[in-house]
Amino acid sequence: CATSAGLCSEKRGKIDDCIKSATGDAFLATYGEKTENLKPKLSFVPTVVLDG
């Protein structure tokens, strides 16, 4: 996906490093909690399709 979006290999590497790190886990947990606590509750997940 990152390659298709035209991100350079350095940025793709930084994204991969974050995904595999404790920081990435913390981001996922934090934003998961924010999503769970939305009022009103989330009824759908908006998506974006690029050149699809």
Biopython code that builds the backbone (N, CA, C, O; Angstrom):
import numpy as np
from Bio.PDB.StructureBuilder import StructureBuilder

atoms = [
    (1, "CYS", "N", (0.828, -1.185, 0.000)),
    (1, "CYS", "CA", (0.000, 0.000, 0.000)),
    (1, "CYS", "C", (0.880, 1.259, 0.000)),
    (1, "CYS", "O", (0.654, 2.183, -0.781)),
    (2, "ALA", "N", (1.880, 1.282, 0.882)),
    (2, "ALA", "CA", (2.762, 2.449, 0.952)),
    (2, "ALA", "C", (3.545, 2.615, -0.345)),
    (2, "ALA", "O", (3.779, 3.737, -0.795)),
    (3, "THR", "N", (3.946, 1.504, -0.941)),
    (3, "THR", "CA", (4.663, 1.560, -2.216)),
    (3, "THR", "C", (3.741, 2.104, -3.298)),
    (3, "THR", "O", (4.139, 2.964, -4.084)),
    (4, "SER", "N", (2.516, 1.606, -3.339)),
    (4, "SER", "CA", (1.546, 2.064, -4.331)),
    (4, "SER", "C", (1.233, 3.544, -4.173)),
    (4, "SER", "O", (0.945, 4.232, -5.152)),
    (5, "ALA", "N", (1.290, 4.034, -2.932)),
    (5, "ALA", "CA", (1.014, 5.447, -2.671)),
    (5, "ALA", "C", (2.209, 6.331, -2.999)),
    (5, "ALA", "O", (2.116, 7.557, -2.927)),
    (6, "GLY", "N", (3.339, 5.712, -3.362)),
    (6, "GLY", "CA", (4.507, 6.471, -3.776)),
    (6, "GLY", "C", (5.436, 6.893, -2.649)),
    (6, "GLY", "O", (6.271, 7.777, -2.838)),
    (7, "LEU", "N", (5.303, 6.275, -1.477)),
    (7, "LEU", "CA", (6.214, 6.614, -0.379)),
    (7, "LEU", "C", (7.596, 6.039, -0.652)),
    (7, "LEU", "O", (7.727, 4.916, -1.139)),
    (8, "CYS", "N", (8.621, 6.816, -0.335)),
    (8, "CYS", "CA", (9.991, 6.354, -0.554)),
    (8, "CYS", "C", (10.319, 5.226, 0.426)),
    (8, "CYS", "O", (9.633, 5.048, 1.433)),
    (9, "SER", "N", (11.360, 4.479, 0.126)),
    (9, "SER", "CA", (11.719, 3.323, 0.952)),
    (9, "SER", "C", (12.073, 3.731, 2.379)),
    (9, "SER", "O", (11.825, 2.971, 3.315)),
    (10, "GLU", "N", (12.647, 4.918, 2.559)),
    (10, "GLU", "CA", (12.984, 5.381, 3.918)),
    (10, "GLU", "C", (11.716, 5.533, 4.765)),
    (10, "GLU", "O", (11.677, 5.093, 5.914)),
    (11, "LYS", "N", (10.689, 6.153, 4.195)),
    (11, "LYS", "CA", (9.431, 6.343, 4.936)),
    (11, "LYS", "C", (8.730, 5.012, 5.163)),
    (11, "LYS", "O", (8.163, 4.784, 6.231)),
    (12, "ARG", "N", (8.763, 4.131, 4.165)),
    (12, "ARG", "CA", (8.158, 2.803, 4.347)),
    (12, "ARG", "C", (8.861, 2.061, 5.470)),
    (12, "ARG", "O", (8.212, 1.377, 6.262)),
    (13, "GLY", "N", (10.185, 2.190, 5.549)),
    (13, "GLY", "CA", (10.953, 1.552, 6.613)),
    (13, "GLY", "C", (10.573, 2.082, 7.981)),
    (13, "GLY", "O", (10.459, 1.316, 8.937)),
    (14, "LYS", "N", (10.376, 3.395, 8.080)),
    (14, "LYS", "CA", (9.972, 3.991, 9.354)),
    (14, "LYS", "C", (8.587, 3.500, 9.775)),
    (14, "LYS", "O", (8.345, 3.248, 10.955)),
    (15, "ILE", "N", (7.689, 3.366, 8.811)),
    (15, "ILE", "CA", (6.352, 2.845, 9.106)),
    (15, "ILE", "C", (6.461, 1.404, 9.592)),
    (15, "ILE", "O", (5.842, 1.042, 10.593)),
    (16, "ASP", "N", (7.236, 0.584, 8.901)),
    (16, "ASP", "CA", (7.420, -0.814, 9.305)),
    (16, "ASP", "C", (8.030, -0.914, 10.697)),
    (16, "ASP", "O", (7.607, -1.743, 11.502)),
    (17, "ASP", "N", (9.024, -0.072, 10.986)),
    (17, "ASP", "CA", (9.644, -0.072, 12.313)),
    (17, "ASP", "C", (8.621, 0.262, 13.392)),
    (17, "ASP", "O", (8.606, -0.360, 14.454)),
    (18, "CYS", "N", (7.771, 1.240, 13.120)),
    (18, "CYS", "CA", (6.748, 1.636, 14.090)),
    (18, "CYS", "C", (5.752, 0.497, 14.314)),
    (18, "CYS", "O", (5.375, 0.206, 15.449)),
    (19, "ILE", "N", (5.333, -0.141, 13.225)),
    (19, "ILE", "CA", (4.369, -1.241, 13.321)),
    (19, "ILE", "C", (4.881, -2.341, 14.237)),
    (19, "ILE", "O", (4.112, -2.935, 14.993)),
    (20, "LYS", "N", (6.174, -2.610, 14.168)),
    (20, "LYS", "CA", (6.775, -3.721, 14.918)),
    (20, "LYS", "C", (7.258, -3.322, 16.311)),
    (20, "LYS", "O", (7.877, -4.134, 16.998)),
    (21, "SER", "N", (6.988, -2.093, 16.738)),
    (21, "SER", "CA", (7.548, -1.599, 17.997)),
    (21, "SER", "C", (6.496, -1.473, 19.095)),
    (21, "SER", "O", (5.294, -1.559, 18.846)),
    (22, "ALA", "N", (6.982, -1.269, 20.309)),
    (22, "ALA", "CA", (6.087, -1.004, 21.439)),
    (22, "ALA", "C", (5.334, 0.309, 21.223)),
    (22, "ALA", "O", (4.190, 0.448, 21.656)),
    (23, "THR", "N", (5.971, 1.264, 20.560)),
    (23, "THR", "CA", (5.302, 2.536, 20.266)),
    (23, "THR", "C", (4.099, 2.309, 19.358)),
    (23, "THR", "O", (3.034, 2.888, 19.577)),
    (24, "GLY", "N", (4.264, 1.474, 18.345)),
    (24, "GLY", "CA", (3.153, 1.149, 17.453)),
    (24, "GLY", "C", (2.021, 0.471, 18.205)),
    (24, "GLY", "O", (0.850, 0.770, 17.972)),
    (25, "ASP", "N", (2.368, -0.450, 19.114)),
    (25, "ASP", "CA", (1.353, -1.110, 19.942)),
    (25, "ASP", "C", (0.609, -0.093, 20.802)),
    (25, "ASP", "O", (-0.610, -0.174, 20.958)),
    (26, "ALA", "N", (1.352, 0.868, 21.358)),
    (26, "ALA", "CA", (0.733, 1.894, 22.210)),
    (26, "ALA", "C", (-0.214, 2.781, 21.402)),
    (26, "ALA", "O", (-1.305, 3.113, 21.866)),
    (27, "PHE", "N", (0.206, 3.167, 20.183)),
    (27, "PHE", "CA", (-0.682, 3.955, 19.325)),
    (27, "PHE", "C", (-1.966, 3.185, 19.049)),
    (27, "PHE", "O", (-3.060, 3.738, 19.165)),
    (28, "LEU", "N", (-1.841, 1.921, 18.687)),
    (28, "LEU", "CA", (-3.009, 1.102, 18.377)),
    (28, "LEU", "C", (-3.944, 1.019, 19.577)),
    (28, "LEU", "O", (-5.155, 1.179, 19.424)),
    (29, "ALA", "N", (-3.403, 0.773, 20.766)),
    (29, "ALA", "CA", (-4.219, 0.673, 21.979)),
    (29, "ALA", "C", (-4.897, 2.002, 22.302)),
    (29, "ALA", "O", (-6.086, 2.037, 22.619)),
    (30, "THR", "N", (-4.143, 3.086, 22.222)),
    (30, "THR", "CA", (-4.692, 4.408, 22.550)),
    (30, "THR", "C", (-5.844, 4.776, 21.624)),
    (30, "THR", "O", (-6.903, 5.206, 22.082)),
    (31, "TYR", "N", (-5.635, 4.608, 20.325)),
    (31, "TYR", "CA", (-6.684, 4.995, 19.389)),
    (31, "TYR", "C", (-7.833, 3.991, 19.372)),
    (31, "TYR", "O", (-8.961, 4.353, 19.037)),
    (32, "GLY", "N", (-7.564, 2.742, 19.726)),
    (32, "GLY", "CA", (-8.644, 1.773, 19.902)),
    (32, "GLY", "C", (-9.554, 2.173, 21.049)),
    (32, "GLY", "O", (-10.777, 2.091, 20.938)),
    (33, "GLU", "N", (-8.950, 2.610, 22.162)),
    (33, "GLU", "CA", (-9.735, 3.077, 23.308)),
    (33, "GLU", "C", (-10.540, 4.320, 22.948)),
    (33, "GLU", "O", (-11.701, 4.442, 23.337)),
    (34, "LYS", "N", (-9.936, 5.233, 22.215)),
    (34, "LYS", "CA", (-10.660, 6.441, 21.791)),
    (34, "LYS", "C", (-11.861, 6.060, 20.924)),
    (34, "LYS", "O", (-12.937, 6.642, 21.060)),
    (35, "THR", "N", (-11.677, 5.087, 20.040)),
    (35, "THR", "CA", (-12.767, 4.635, 19.184)),
    (35, "THR", "C", (-13.876, 4.007, 20.017)),
    (35, "THR", "O", (-15.053, 4.283, 19.789)),
    (36, "GLU", "N", (-13.510, 3.163, 20.983)),
    (36, "GLU", "CA", (-14.497, 2.516, 21.852)),
    (36, "GLU", "C", (-15.293, 3.524, 22.670)),
    (36, "GLU", "O", (-16.461, 3.285, 22.976)),
    (37, "ASN", "N", (-14.683, 4.638, 23.025)),
    (37, "ASN", "CA", (-15.320, 5.624, 23.896)),
    (37, "ASN", "C", (-16.100, 6.706, 23.158)),
    (37, "ASN", "O", (-16.616, 7.631, 23.785)),
    (38, "LEU", "N", (-16.192, 6.603, 21.843)),
    (38, "LEU", "CA", (-16.930, 7.611, 21.087)),
    (38, "LEU", "C", (-18.398, 7.640, 21.508)),
    (38, "LEU", "O", (-19.013, 6.601, 21.749)),
    (39, "LYS", "N", (-18.935, 8.837, 21.588)),
    (39, "LYS", "CA", (-20.356, 9.028, 21.879)),
    (39, "LYS", "C", (-20.913, 9.916, 20.781)),
    (39, "LYS", "O", (-20.458, 11.055, 20.677)),
    (40, "PRO", "N", (-21.839, 9.502, 19.971)),
    (40, "PRO", "CA", (-22.408, 8.162, 19.914)),
    (40, "PRO", "C", (-21.395, 7.150, 19.386)),
    (40, "PRO", "O", (-20.374, 7.512, 18.801)),
    (41, "LYS", "N", (-21.701, 5.884, 19.604)),
    (41, "LYS", "CA", (-20.818, 4.799, 19.174)),
    (41, "LYS", "C", (-20.622, 4.842, 17.663)),
    (41, "LYS", "O", (-21.494, 5.292, 16.920)),
    (42, "LEU", "N", (-19.482, 4.376, 17.233)),
    (42, "LEU", "CA", (-19.153, 4.305, 15.813)),
    (42, "LEU", "C", (-20.063, 3.284, 15.140)),
    (42, "LEU", "O", (-20.146, 2.140, 15.587)),
    (43, "SER", "N", (-20.745, 3.687, 14.069)),
    (43, "SER", "CA", (-21.654, 2.766, 13.383)),
    (43, "SER", "C", (-21.067, 2.235, 12.076)),
    (43, "SER", "O", (-21.586, 1.273, 11.507)),
    (44, "PHE", "N", (-19.991, 2.857, 11.599)),
    (44, "PHE", "CA", (-19.306, 2.374, 10.407)),
    (44, "PHE", "C", (-17.890, 2.926, 10.418)),
    (44, "PHE", "O", (-17.589, 3.872, 11.146)),
    (45, "VAL", "N", (-17.031, 2.334, 9.615)),
    (45, "VAL", "CA", (-15.651, 2.808, 9.513)),
    (45, "VAL", "C", (-15.466, 3.403, 8.124)),
    (45, "VAL", "O", (-15.534, 2.684, 7.127)),
    (46, "PRO", "N", (-15.233, 4.707, 8.050)),
    (46, "PRO", "CA", (-15.023, 5.314, 6.736)),
    (46, "PRO", "C", (-13.729, 4.798, 6.107)),
    (46, "PRO", "O", (-12.737, 4.579, 6.803)),
    (47, "THR", "N", (-13.746, 4.609, 4.808)),
    (47, "THR", "CA", (-12.562, 4.133, 4.098)),
    (47, "THR", "C", (-12.300, 5.022, 2.887)),
    (47, "THR", "O", (-13.192, 5.710, 2.391)),
    (48, "VAL", "N", (-11.081, 4.989, 2.438)),
    (48, "VAL", "CA", (-10.683, 5.739, 1.251)),
    (48, "VAL", "C", (-10.029, 4.761, 0.287)),
    (48, "VAL", "O", (-9.159, 3.986, 0.685)),
    (49, "VAL", "N", (-10.438, 4.791, -0.965)),
    (49, "VAL", "CA", (-9.847, 3.948, -1.999)),
    (49, "VAL", "C", (-9.059, 4.850, -2.940)),
    (49, "VAL", "O", (-9.596, 5.817, -3.482)),
    (50, "LEU", "N", (-7.781, 4.528, -3.131)),
    (50, "LEU", "CA", (-6.937, 5.298, -4.037)),
    (50, "LEU", "C", (-6.818, 4.577, -5.367)),
    (50, "LEU", "O", (-6.423, 3.412, -5.411)),
    (51, "ASP", "N", (-7.150, 5.247, -6.431)),
    (51, "ASP", "CA", (-7.040, 4.673, -7.778)),
    (51, "ASP", "C", (-7.644, 3.280, -7.847)),
    (51, "ASP", "O", (-7.067, 2.383, -8.461)),
    (52, "GLY", "N", (-8.779, 3.097, -7.232)),
    (52, "GLY", "CA", (-9.349, 1.771, -7.122)),
    (52, "GLY", "C", (-10.443, 1.478, -8.039)),
    (52, "GLY", "O", (-10.989, 0.374, -8.017)),
]
sb = StructureBuilder()
sb.init_structure("model")
sb.init_model(0)
sb.init_chain("A")
sb.init_seg("    ")
for serial, (resi, resn, name, xyz) in enumerate(atoms, 1):
    if name == "N":
        sb.init_residue(resn, " ", resi, " ")
    sb.init_atom(name, np.array(xyz, "f"), 0.0, 1.0, " ", f" {name:<3s}", serial, name[0])
structure = sb.get_structure()
